[in-house]
């Protein structure tokens, strides 16, 4: 069973990679028909503008490639599974107990992000850049509240696995904890999406770690779904590494962030996210520190935030920042997996 499940996961990963590569040219042609991507002006973000002003003609919404591939593969094999036995059912990973919720979260967040991207393209919103961050956080919170209600009242989830301690009953505190995890991952993913290939690369390591976790916990359909995300992400990175042919956009960052949080909660590894999504934590943490410092001390800690812009201000080349953040992600996710195996199976 394990060998067949592993083969299935690997084949779906490869299939997703190929499908995403094949749909990229038509999606890219579609994205080029829209207006130029929104770049913040020099007055509101001087460091950002200095290093990104030449990217104003780069299309956004490239995240469509990722979620369209995952949802498309899920839909095709679900339909085929109703008519064909064997082959189609083997690859069908749509499962009420394992993948309904993360697939819904992916689609729901992608739709919200797509709406925000279209607002930015049309020049609607502050500085013509779509929704304000507080409006995004409100949307993240609304989505998280819906998920928290479902997990707590419909599924009866109220415990959180604490490393080296075991399951801890949170009671009704599980509701705000769930909301915090979803909002934090969505916000952090949005903040990390600022350099060519950055979010795609660090997300890749995060989802690979969760794929290993899901497989080890015998959640084979969930592992298969995550494998399609990893395959699509890898194909997306083929075109998104510096110099990027297109940006991910909120339709990509929001869907990846919320789905990452949902899967971590479903595998009861939310407290491992500081390892699996270490760069996310650093990026959002830098923003929070900068905001608090400017309000309380009237001075900045970083040249610009999120922190990858600080390193740009220090003179680091964009590709160097991205690759070093990838390396840090690889090390931290490996450490997180080591702790996971130690605390669960030692």
C-alpha positions in Angstrom: 0.0 0.0 0.0 2.8 2.4 0.9 4.7 1.8 -2.3 1.6 2.2 -4.4 0.7 5.4 -2.6 4.3 6.8 -2.9 4.2 6.0 -6.7 0.9 7.8 -7.0 2.2 10.9 -5.2 5.3 11.0 -7.4 3.3 10.5 -10.6 0.8 13.2 -9.7 3.8 15.5 -9.0 5.2 14.9 -12.4 1.8 15.2 -14.1 1.2 18.5 -12.4 4.6 19.8 -13.4 4.0 18.9 -17.1 0.4 20.3 -17.1 1.5 23.6 -15.6 4.3 23.9 -18.1 1.9 23.3 -21.0 -0.7 25.8 -19.8 1.8 28.5 -19.1 2.1 29.8 -22.7 -1.6 30.4 -23.2 -1.9 31.9 -19.7 1.0 34.2 -20.3 -0.6 35.4 -23.6 -3.8 36.0 -21.7 -2.0 38.0 -18.9 -0.2 40.1 -21.5 -3.5 41.5 -22.7 -4.0 43.2 -19.4 -2.5 46.5 -18.4 0.9 46.6 -16.8 1.4 45.3 -13.3 1.2 47.8 -10.5 4.4 49.1 -9.0 4.3 51.3 -5.9 5.3 54.9 -6.5 8.6 56.5 -5.4 7.0 58.6 -2.7 5.2 55.7 -0.8 8.1 53.2 -1.2 11.4 54.7 -2.3 13.6 51.7 -1.8 11.0 49.4 -3.5 10.6 51.8 -6.4 14.4 52.1 -7.0 14.8 48.4 -7.6 11.5 47.6 -9.2 10.7 50.5 -11.4 11.9 48.5 -14.5 9.3 45.8 -13.8 6.3 47.9 -14.4 5.6 46.1 -17.7 5.8 42.6 -16.2 2.3 40.9 -16.1 0.9 39.8 -12.8 -1.7 37.1 -11.8 0.8 34.3 -12.8 -0.5 32.4 -9.7 -3.4 31.3 -12.0 -1.0 28.7 -13.3 -0.6 27.1 -9.9 -4.2 26.8 -8.7 -5.7 26.2 -12.2 -3.4 23.2 -12.5 -4.2 21.8 -9.1 -8.0 22.3 -9.4 -8.0 21.2 -13.0 -6.3 17.9 -12.2 -8.6 17.3 -9.2 -11.7 18.0 -11.4 -10.6 15.8 -14.3 -9.8 12.7 -12.2 -12.9 13.2 -10.1 -15.1 13.2 -13.2 -13.2 10.3 -14.8 -13.4 8.4 -11.6 -17.2 8.3 -11.9 -17.0 6.6 -15.2 -13.7 4.6 -15.2 -12.4 2.2 -12.7 -8.7 1.5 -11.9 -6.6 4.1 -13.6 -8.8 7.1 -13.0 -9.7 6.2 -9.4 -6.0 5.6 -8.7 -5.2 9.2 -9.4 -8.4 10.7 -8.0 -7.4 12.4 -4.7 -10.7 14.3 -4.1 -11.6 13.0 -0.6 -14.3 14.4 1.7 -12.3 13.8 4.8 -8.8 14.9 3.5 -9.0 17.2 0.5 -12.4 18.9 0.3 -11.4 21.6 2.8 -7.9 22.5 1.4 -9.3 22.4 -2.2 -12.1 24.7 -1.2 -9.6 27.0 0.6 -7.4 27.1 -2.5 -10.2 28.0 -4.8 -11.8 30.5 -2.4 -8.6 32.4 -1.7 -7.6 32.3 -5.3 -10.9 34.0 -6.3 -10.4 36.7 -3.7 -6.8 37.3 -4.7 -7.8 37.4 -8.4 -10.4 40.1 -7.6 -7.7 42.1 -5.8 -5.3 41.7 -8.7 -7.9 42.9 -11.2 -8.5 46.0 -9.0 -4.8 46.8 -9.1 -4.7 46.3 -12.9 -7.6 48.7 -13.3 -6.0 51.2 -11.0 -8.7 50.9 -8.3 -7.8 51.4 -4.7 -5.0 53.3 -2.8 -2.3 54.4 -5.2 -4.1 52.4 -7.8 -2.9 49.2 -6.1 -6.0 47.3 -5.2 -7.1 46.5 -1.7 -5.4 48.1 1.3 -3.6 45.7 3.6 -6.2 46.1 6.4 -8.9 45.2 3.9 -6.9 42.1 2.9 -6.5 41.1 6.6 -10.3 41.5 7.0 -10.9 39.1 4.2 -8.3 36.7 5.6 -10.1 36.9 8.9 -13.5 36.3 7.4 -12.2 33.2 5.6 -10.5 32.0 8.8 -13.6 32.5 10.9 -15.5 30.3 8.4 -12.8 27.6 8.6 -12.6 27.8 12.4 -16.3 27.3 12.7 -16.2 24.3 10.4 -13.3 22.7 12.2 -14.6 23.3 15.7 -18.3 22.8 15.4 -18.7 20.4 12.5 -15.5 18.3 12.8 -15.1 18.6 16.5 -11.4 19.6 16.4 -10.2 21.3 19.6 -6.7 19.9 20.3 -3.3 21.1 19.1 -0.2 18.9 18.9 2.6 20.5 20.9 6.1 19.2 20.1 7.6 16.9 22.8 4.4 17.4 24.8 1.6 15.8 22.8 -2.0 16.8 22.0 -3.2 19.7 24.2 -6.9 20.4 24.5 -7.4 24.1 23.6 -11.2 24.0 24.1 -12.9 27.0 22.6 -9.4 28.7 22.4 -9.0 26.6 19.3 -11.2 29.1 17.4 -8.9 32.1 17.8 -5.9 29.9 17.4 -7.2 28.6 14.0 -8.0 32.2 12.9 -4.5 33.4 13.9 -2.8 30.6 11.9 -4.8 31.3 8.7 -4.4 35.1 8.9 -0.7 34.8 9.7 0.1 32.4 6.8 -2.0 34.5 4.4 -0.4 37.8 5.5 3.1 36.3 5.5 2.8 34.9 2.0 1.6 38.2 0.7 4.5 40.0 2.3 7.0 37.4 1.0 5.9 37.9 -2.6 8.2 40.7 -3.5 11.2 39.4 -5.5 11.4 37.1 -8.6 11.0 33.5 -7.5 11.0 34.3 -3.8 7.6 33.2 -2.6 7.5 30.4 -5.1 10.7 28.9 -3.9 10.2 29.2 -0.1 6.6 27.9 -0.6 8.0 24.9 -2.4 10.0 23.9 0.6 7.0 24.4 2.9 4.7 22.3 0.9 7.3 19.6 0.4 7.7 19.4 4.2 3.9 19.1 4.6 3.7 16.5 1.9 6.2 14.3 3.8 4.1 14.9 7.0 0.8 14.0 5.3 2.3 10.8 3.8 3.8 9.7 7.1 0.5 10.3 8.8 -1.2 8.0 6.1 -3.2 10.9 4.7 -2.4 9.7 1.2 -5.1 11.7 -0.7 -3.9 14.9 1.0 -0.3 13.9 0.2 -1.3 13.5 -3.5 -3.0 16.9 -3.5 0.0 18.6 -2.0 2.2 16.8 -4.6 0.2 18.6 -7.4 0.8 21.9 -5.7 4.5 21.2 -5.5 4.6 20.2 -9.2 2.7 23.3 -10.3 4.9 25.5 -8.1 8.1 24.1 -9.7 6.7 24.7 -13.2 5.7 28.2 -12.2 9.3 28.9 -10.9 10.6 27.9 -14.3 9.3 31.2 -15.6 9.3 33.2 -12.4 13.0 33.1 -11.5 14.9 36.3 -12.2 14.1 37.9 -14.6 10.5 36.9 -14.1 8.2 36.6 -17.1 5.3 37.3 -14.8 4.5 37.9 -11.1 2.5 35.6 -8.9 0.0 38.2 -7.8 -2.4 38.0 -4.9 -4.3 35.2 -6.6 -1.2 33.1 -6.1 0.1 34.4 -2.8 -3.3 34.4 -1.0 -4.2 30.9 -2.2 -0.8 29.5 -1.3 -0.8 31.1 2.1 -4.3 30.1 3.2 -3.9 26.6 1.8 -0.6 26.2 3.6 -2.3 27.2 6.9 -5.3 24.9 6.3 -3.0 21.9 5.6 -0.9 22.6 8.6 -4.0 22.6 10.8 -5.4 19.4 9.1 -2.1 17.6 9.8 -1.9 19.1 13.3 1.5 20.6 12.6 0.6 24.2 12.9 3.2 24.7 15.7 5.8 23.4 13.2 5.1 26.3 10.8 7.9 28.5 12.3 10.2 25.8 10.8 8.3 24.8 7.7 7.6 28.5 6.8 10.5 30.2 8.5 11.0 32.9 5.8 7.3 33.7 6.1 7.8 34.4 9.8 10.9 36.5 9.2 9.2 38.6 6.4 6.0 39.3 8.4 8.0 39.8 11.6 10.1 42.5 9.9 6.9 44.4 8.8 5.4 44.3 12.3 8.7 45.4 13.9 9.0 48.3 11.4 5.4 49.5 12.0 5.7 49.3 15.8 9.1 51.1 15.7 7.8 53.9 13.6 4.8 54.4 15.8 6.5 54.1 19.1 10.1 55.3 18.4 9.4 57.5 15.4 12.3 55.8 13.5 12.8 52.8 11.3 14.7 49.6 12.1 15.1 48.5 8.5 15.8 50.5 5.3 12.5 49.0 3.9 10.2 46.2 4.7 9.5 43.3 4.1 13.1 42.4 5.0 14.1 41.3 1.5 13.8 45.0 0.5 16.2 45.9 3.3 18.8 43.6 1.8 18.2 45.2 -1.6 18.8 48.6 0.1 22.1 47.2 1.4 23.1 46.4 -2.2 22.5 42.7 -2.4 21.5 41.5 -5.9 17.9 40.3 -6.2 18.9 36.8 -7.3 21.3 36.5 -4.4 18.6 37.4 -1.8 16.2 34.9 -3.3 18.7 32.1 -3.5 19.9 32.7 0.1 16.4 32.8 1.4 15.8 29.5 -0.5 18.8 28.0 1.3 17.6 29.1 4.7 14.2 27.6 3.9 15.7 24.3 3.0 17.7 24.2 6.2 14.8 25.2 8.4 12.3 22.8 6.8 14.7 20.0 7.2 15.2 20.9 10.9 11.4 21.1 11.3 11.0 17.6 9.8 13.7 16.2 12.1 11.8 17.6 15.1 8.6 16.3 13.7 10.0 12.7 13.5 11.6 13.0 16.9 8.6 14.1 18.7 6.1 11.9 16.9 8.0 8.6 16.5 11.0 8.6 18.9 
